[in-house]
Amino acid sequence: MNLIKKMLGIVWLLLGPAVIYFLTAGAVQNIDPSGTKDINNPVIWIIIIAIFVPIAIGLMIFGWYALKDEYKKLPHTSEDLRS
């Protein structure tokens, strides 16, 4: 199980920057002042990027902790949290 956590940690570490890259690339490609569709509006892209960049950063943090084996010992009872 710990090996799966480490492998998924690598996946999360790579997925975070990929999400940020594809969001910004999609925004650059689709923003068009002369466009009439909602996807051409820069305000929509700013909102989407503002919501998903912190989520991607959270994925990277989660992946870093999984890669560093921080989730190796999880508490089973509330007594384990006190020690």
Beta strands, then each sheet from edge to edge (+ up, - down):
end
